[in-house]
Amino acid sequence: MSQITLRDIPVEIEQLIRDLARRRGQSINKTVLEFLQKGLGLSGGGKKRRDLSSLAGTWDEREFAEFEENIKIFEQIDSEMWK
């Protein structure tokens, strides 16, 4: 296999790549290769998914805790309303 070296990658792009690789649990190399394949129109070609599976498991602990905190209001029952 060949290798390509990239220089002067903007910090924002580097951080996004690193974060995505970490969330996916895969190497930076694999993540970048997937980006290249998709960008060049070489990836998949299979059936287009129309579900939310790409979003599953993408929250970190802080995001999950924030979500839980924000939905607590929906767990409260207004007993006056149900008389």
N, CA and C atoms as a LAMMPS dump frame, in Angstrom:
ITEM: TIMESTEP
0
ITEM: NUMBER OF ATOMS
249
ITEM: BOX BOUNDS ff ff ff
-5.0000000000000000e+02 5.0000000000000000e+02
-5.0000000000000000e+02 5.0000000000000000e+02
-5.0000000000000000e+02 5.0000000000000000e+02
ITEM: ATOMS id mol type element x y z
1 1 1 N 0.834 -1.18 0
2 1 2 C 0 0 0
3 1 3 C 0.878 1.243 0
4 2 1 N 0.384 2.277 -0.621
5 2 2 C 1.095 3.55 -0.689
6 2 3 C 0.803 4.398 0.529
7 3 1 N 1.64 5.411 0.711
8 3 2 C 1.432 6.358 1.793
9 3 3 C 1.454 7.769 1.226
10 4 1 N 0.682 8.636 1.852
11 4 2 C 0.655 10.051 1.5
12 4 3 C 0.827 10.826 2.795
13 5 1 N 1.657 11.843 2.764
14 5 2 C 1.846 12.7 3.927
15 5 3 C 1.143 14.021 3.684
16 6 1 N 0.342 14.444 4.644
17 6 2 C -0.341 15.73 4.554
18 6 3 C 0.33 16.703 5.5
19 7 1 N 0.515 17.93 5.043
20 7 2 C 1.118 18.968 5.875
21 7 3 C 0.161 20.135 6.007
22 8 1 N 0.38 20.919 7.045
23 8 2 C -0.388 22.153 7.281
24 8 3 C -1.886 21.909 7.395
25 9 1 N -2.244 20.85 8.101
26 9 2 C -3.66 20.566 8.346
27 9 3 C -4.151 21.576 9.377
28 10 1 N -5.219 22.316 9.068
29 10 2 C -5.743 23.275 10.041
30 10 3 C -6.121 22.574 11.353
31 11 1 N -5.868 23.244 12.452
32 11 2 C -6.102 22.676 13.783
33 11 3 C -7.549 22.218 13.937
34 12 1 N -8.499 23.002 13.407
35 12 2 C -9.91 22.651 13.545
36 12 3 C -10.218 21.319 12.859
37 13 1 N -9.647 21.119 11.673
38 13 2 C -9.877 19.873 10.941
39 13 3 C -9.236 18.703 11.67
40 14 1 N -8.024 18.908 12.148
41 14 2 C -7.342 17.843 12.888
42 14 3 C -8.159 17.421 14.101
43 15 1 N -8.667 18.394 14.847
44 15 2 C -9.425 18.075 16.051
45 15 3 C -10.716 17.342 15.719
46 16 1 N -11.395 17.764 14.65
47 16 2 C -12.627 17.079 14.244
48 16 3 C -12.346 15.633 13.846
49 17 1 N -11.272 15.413 13.129
50 17 2 C -10.901 14.052 12.715
51 17 3 C -10.583 13.196 13.94
52 18 1 N -9.786 13.741 14.847
53 18 2 C -9.422 12.994 16.059
54 18 3 C -10.657 12.661 16.906
55 19 1 N -11.547 13.651 17.068
56 19 2 C -12.758 13.423 17.853
57 19 3 C -13.642 12.351 17.232
58 20 1 N -13.818 12.428 15.915
59 20 2 C -14.663 11.444 15.24
60 20 3 C -14.056 10.045 15.326
61 21 1 N -12.753 9.948 15.135
62 21 2 C -12.082 8.645 15.234
63 21 3 C -12.26 8.062 16.636
64 22 1 N -12.122 8.907 17.66
65 22 2 C -12.286 8.45 19.034
66 22 3 C -13.715 7.972 19.275
67 23 1 N -14.699 8.752 18.811
68 23 2 C -16.102 8.362 19.012
69 23 3 C -16.432 7.064 18.291
70 24 1 N -15.833 6.85 17.131
71 24 2 C -16.085 5.625 16.37
72 24 3 C -15.265 4.451 16.878
73 25 1 N -14.265 4.747 17.706
74 25 2 C -13.402 3.694 18.22
75 25 3 C -12.505 3.111 17.137
76 26 1 N -12.042 3.968 16.241
77 26 2 C -11.174 3.496 15.16
78 26 3 C -9.98 4.421 15.016
79 27 1 N -9.019 4.003 14.23
80 27 2 C -7.804 4.789 14.049
81 27 3 C -8.078 6.042 13.216
82 28 1 N -7.188 7.016 13.372
83 28 2 C -7.273 8.231 12.564
84 28 3 C -7.097 7.865 11.096
85 29 1 N -6.2 6.948 10.801
86 29 2 C -5.957 6.525 9.426
87 29 3 C -7.238 5.986 8.782
88 30 1 N -7.927 5.098 9.503
89 30 2 C -9.152 4.514 8.956
90 30 3 C -10.222 5.582 8.76
91 31 1 N -10.323 6.498 9.707
92 31 2 C -11.305 7.575 9.612
93 31 3 C -11.045 8.434 8.381
94 32 1 N -9.796 8.828 8.166
95 32 2 C -9.445 9.664 7.011
96 32 3 C -9.67 8.899 5.708
97 33 1 N -9.335 7.617 5.677
98 33 2 C -9.573 6.819 4.472
99 33 3 C -11.062 6.762 4.134
100 34 1 N -11.907 6.641 5.155
101 34 2 C -13.355 6.636 4.917
102 34 3 C -13.818 7.976 4.354
103 35 1 N -13.267 9.08 4.888
104 35 2 C -13.591 10.406 4.351
105 35 3 C -13.204 10.501 2.881
106 36 1 N -12.011 10.047 2.559
107 36 2 C -11.532 10.112 1.176
108 36 3 C -12.4 9.272 0.248
109 37 1 N -12.714 8.06 0.658
110 37 2 C -13.557 7.195 -0.16
111 37 3 C -14.914 7.826 -0.418
112 38 1 N -15.51 8.358 0.635
113 38 2 C -16.825 8.972 0.485
114 38 3 C -16.736 10.229 -0.385
115 39 1 N -15.729 11.059 -0.14
116 39 2 C -15.552 12.293 -0.898
117 39 3 C -15.296 12.064 -2.38
118 40 1 N -14.664 10.954 -2.688
119 40 2 C -14.365 10.616 -4.077
120 40 3 C -15.462 9.782 -4.719
121 41 1 N -16.513 9.513 -3.972
122 41 2 C -17.629 8.738 -4.506
123 41 3 C -17.327 7.265 -4.658
124 42 1 N -16.381 6.764 -3.88
125 42 2 C -15.978 5.357 -4
126 42 3 C -16.562 4.461 -2.916
127 43 1 N -17.186 5.053 -1.926
128 43 2 C -17.632 4.236 -0.801
129 43 3 C -18.991 3.607 -1.043
130 44 1 N -19.18 2.502 -0.386
131 44 2 C -20.474 1.847 -0.321
132 44 3 C -21.112 1.558 -1.649
133 45 1 N -22.003 2.412 -2.03
134 45 2 C -22.79 2.12 -3.213
135 45 3 C -23.925 1.17 -2.883
136 46 1 N -23.967 0.756 -1.62
137 46 2 C -25.019 -0.147 -1.197
138 46 3 C -26.307 0.599 -0.924
139 47 1 N -27.196 -0.09 -0.276
140 47 2 C -28.503 0.479 0.029
141 47 3 C -28.355 1.66 0.983
142 48 1 N -29.03 2.741 0.671
143 48 2 C -28.987 3.922 1.496
144 48 3 C -29.787 3.68 2.772
145 49 1 N -29.157 3.963 3.918
146 49 2 C -29.839 3.772 5.188
147 49 3 C -30.708 4.981 5.485
148 50 1 N -31.871 4.718 6.038
149 50 2 C -32.784 5.796 6.4
150 50 3 C -33.176 5.665 7.877
151 51 1 N -32.197 5.38 8.698
152 51 2 C -32.468 5.266 10.118
153 51 3 C -31.498 6.15 10.891
154 52 1 N -31.505 6.03 12.175
155 52 2 C -30.654 6.856 13.022
156 52 3 C -29.45 6.092 13.571
157 53 1 N -29.119 4.974 12.974
158 53 2 C -28.046 4.137 13.514
159 53 3 C -26.693 4.842 13.521
160 54 1 N -26.484 5.783 12.618
161 54 2 C -25.204 6.499 12.605
162 54 3 C -25.06 7.415 13.812
163 55 1 N -26.162 7.716 14.477
164 55 2 C -26.124 8.578 15.648
165 55 3 C -26.025 7.8 16.951
166 56 1 N -26.304 6.524 16.914
167 56 2 C -26.324 5.71 18.128
168 56 3 C -24.951 5.662 18.779
169 57 1 N -24.933 5.919 20.072
170 57 2 C -23.693 5.817 20.833
171 57 3 C -22.714 6.94 20.605
172 58 1 N -23.18 8.085 20.122
173 58 2 C -22.237 9.166 19.824
174 58 3 C -22.114 10.185 20.949
175 59 1 N -22.922 10.074 22.02
176 59 2 C -22.816 11.009 23.133
177 59 3 C -21.726 10.575 24.087
178 60 1 N -20.988 11.552 24.597
179 60 2 C -20.038 11.222 25.651
180 60 3 C -20.758 11.358 26.998
181 61 1 N -20.065 11.082 28.088
182 61 2 C -20.686 11.086 29.42
183 61 3 C -21.282 12.45 29.755
184 62 1 N -20.58 13.523 29.426
185 62 2 C -21.058 14.868 29.73
186 62 3 C -22.338 15.187 28.968
187 63 1 N -22.37 14.847 27.697
188 63 2 C -23.554 15.113 26.88
189 63 3 C -24.761 14.319 27.392
190 64 1 N -24.523 13.072 27.78
191 64 2 C -25.615 12.251 28.298
192 64 3 C -26.156 12.83 29.604
193 65 1 N -25.25 13.248 30.494
194 65 2 C -25.67 13.831 31.77
195 65 3 C -26.469 15.117 31.528
196 66 1 N -26.037 15.917 30.582
197 66 2 C -26.756 17.156 30.252
198 66 3 C -28.157 16.847 29.719
199 67 1 N -28.263 15.832 28.87
200 67 2 C -29.558 15.434 28.339
201 67 3 C -30.485 14.967 29.465
202 68 1 N -29.961 14.107 30.328
203 68 2 C -30.748 13.602 31.449
204 68 3 C -31.26 14.751 32.321
205 69 1 N -30.402 15.717 32.579
206 69 2 C -30.782 16.87 33.391
207 69 3 C -31.892 17.671 32.707
208 70 1 N -31.789 17.841 31.411
209 70 2 C -32.751 18.653 30.665
210 70 3 C -34.116 17.993 30.489
211 71 1 N -34.204 16.681 30.63
212 71 2 C -35.514 16.03 30.461
213 71 3 C -36.202 15.726 31.79
214 72 1 N -35.573 16.076 32.893
215 72 2 C -36.181 15.819 34.209
216 72 3 C -37.54 16.494 34.338
217 73 1 N -37.708 17.654 33.753
218 73 2 C -38.974 18.38 33.853
219 73 3 C -40.142 17.562 33.294
220 74 1 N -39.875 16.701 32.337
221 74 2 C -40.929 15.897 31.723
222 74 3 C -41.361 14.728 32.607
223 75 1 N -40.604 14.455 33.655
224 75 2 C -40.936 13.368 34.567
225 75 3 C -41.832 13.833 35.716
226 76 1 N -42.021 15.14 35.833
227 76 2 C -42.848 15.687 36.897
228 76 3 C -44.33 15.622 36.483
229 77 1 N -45.157 15.233 37.432
230 77 2 C -46.601 15.122 37.172
231 77 3 C -47.306 16.242 37.913
232 78 1 N -48.096 16.99 37.192
233 78 2 C -48.89 18.059 37.788
234 78 3 C -50.223 17.437 38.228
235 79 1 N -50.351 17.161 39.531
236 79 2 C -51.548 16.473 40.024
237 79 3 C -52.8 17.326 39.851
238 80 1 N -52.661 18.631 39.852
239 80 2 C -53.819 19.51 39.634
240 80 3 C -54.4 19.312 38.24
241 81 1 N -53.543 19.049 37.287
242 81 2 C -54.003 18.862 35.913
243 81 3 C -54.799 17.583 35.747
244 82 1 N -54.559 16.585 36.594
245 82 2 C -55.172 15.272 36.425
246 82 3 C -56.365 15.03 37.336
247 83 1 N -56.947 16.08 37.893
248 83 2 C -58.123 15.919 38.765
249 83 3 C -59.368 15.834 37.924
